[in-house]
Amino acid sequence: MHRRQFIQKTALAATAATLLPKINSSHLTTHSSPMLPFTLDLNPGIIGVSANSQAELLQMAIRHGYQSITPFSGQLADMSAEELSEFTAARQAAHISWGSTNLPVQFRESEERFQQDLAQLPRHAAAMRAAGATRMNTWIMPTHPDLHYSANMRQHAERLRACGQILADSGIQLGLEYVGAKTLMARDRFAFIRTLVELQDLLLNIGLANVGYVLDTFHWHCAEDSVEQILALDPASIASVDLNDARADLSRDAQIDGSRHLPLATGVIDLKSFLQALVQINYTGPIRAEPFNQALNDMDNEAALAATHKAMSAAFTLVR
């Protein structure tokens, strides 16, 4: 489940839906993707694009100039050896690498559901390994209705450790994303992780080398995290990065997780310093947009793909 879907179950999401902004990209210019160590990544669902198959997603990336794509682990698992070989040849011929995909395990709810999903994870991991994809990601909700901080920490550590161990057997990295918006903290009774330093406590409790970070400029901004904290990270511990801008009409503490902008749309977030830090530590993985923006979601596929690529490419020129 995407976080947007999860949050839309709450009254907070209903409020956010009335405040979704329009994209202001009039100052953006068209750029080809600069030669940087990371890749301009295409994850269709988080920009409101519908891609029915792995092959269709590859063609979207080729048409619009993306450099990596999300692996659909379930579809990869269903491919025959011949189909996978043909797809791999087409992907490699286009010089398109793999990005990261959602962890297909619901670890936030009942133990029964968790165990059911966990039993299917080896199949997804094996398919990823066969396709040459090495990154999965998930997010950490910063509150819980029933579990206090230490109990929630214990449950997250135990369940995500179990996932990480299965993924490690297939050479797959799991990235965890903290959610920094303060407006989410009133959602439930108990508070949990919403900053980078708290996420590091969870990683210590998990204790696996293949479980690391997803960095998101929006959450980095909302949590008041710093460039220095990024510079202290091992780039190999970062599975994926999300590049977004924030609303100009809201203070840092009033930002809404389900209402953001494409990179450089407002200039609220210091994307240049964030990207420079990634260049400095030599991060070489995927960077994607995750704006949760209604105007973008309302576009047809081709328009959304073009708008996202334009915004991302413009942001990348900040450190070209």
Secondary structure, DSSP 8 states (H G I E B T S, - for coil): --HHHHHTTSHHHHHHHTT------TT---------SSEEEE-SGGGT----SHHHHHHHHHHHT-SEE---HHHHHHS-HHHHHHHHHHHHHTT-EE--EE-----SS-HHHHHHHHHHHHHHHHHHHHHT--EEEEEE-SEESS--HHHHHHHHHHHHHHHHHHHHTTT-EEEEEE---GGGGGSSSEE---SHHHHHHHHHHH--TTEEEEEEHHHHHHTT--HHHHHTS-GGGEEEEE--B--TTS-GGG--TT--B-TTSS--S-HHHHHHHHHHHT--SEEE-----HHHHTS-HHHHHHHHHHHHHHHHGGG-
